[in-house]
């Protein structure tokens, strides 16, 4: 039991109790009765705190209605590691561009959009230009597929509304470990993407290449999936390096 009497308090009672709830959920999903047992809090207090934390997405629910750690914790953890990710992104994206001959990008999810946080442009010839700071839809494109495919079920189903891809396609993304798109986001443009994972193994970014369908063909993954996976692995290792 993570009882208050066995822990040194900060002097701010509500924060200490909320911390107890979060610490209890580190071990896995818990019902309200289990939270009461684990924390030693009164049932009304445990319920009030868990629901308040759920409102702010620090706590979520599983399919059985049990309390679980929520996505906001992973988002904060990802933000804390963003400098490390961006520091590694430049060399990795340059190498990916040179290896594939296509423009490369790194995307992170920002609410209902995805934000390009790093890019390496193809220097000459026809290219798909996505400048750093550009926001694109989460409803189309291989990066959007990657950023959505490993989401919790409720966010995944919500993200599929109005999307140019389907749940079956996202199942294929999870199975292969990479996504491709042909003219989903923009006519004549194809792309391939793979997930970058943070310390909790949660997908925190998508690394991509994009260019004209004429060069990437209608099966761009067949040409470039291996290169994308190697770039994603390098960025994941950089982000998780102690």
Secondary structure, DSSP 8 states (H G I E B T S, - for coil): ---GGGS---S-HHHHHHHHHHHHHTTS-B-HHHHHHHH---HHHHHHHHHHHHHTTSEEE-TTS-EEE-HHHHHHHHHHTHHHHHHHHHHHHHHHHHHHSSEEEEEEEETTEEEEEEEE--SSSS-----TT-EEESSSSHHHHHHHHTS-HHHHHHHTTT-SS-HHHHHHHHHHSEEEEESSSSTTEEEEEEEEE-TTS-EEEEEEEEEEHHHH-S-HHHHHHHHHHHHHHHHHHHHH--
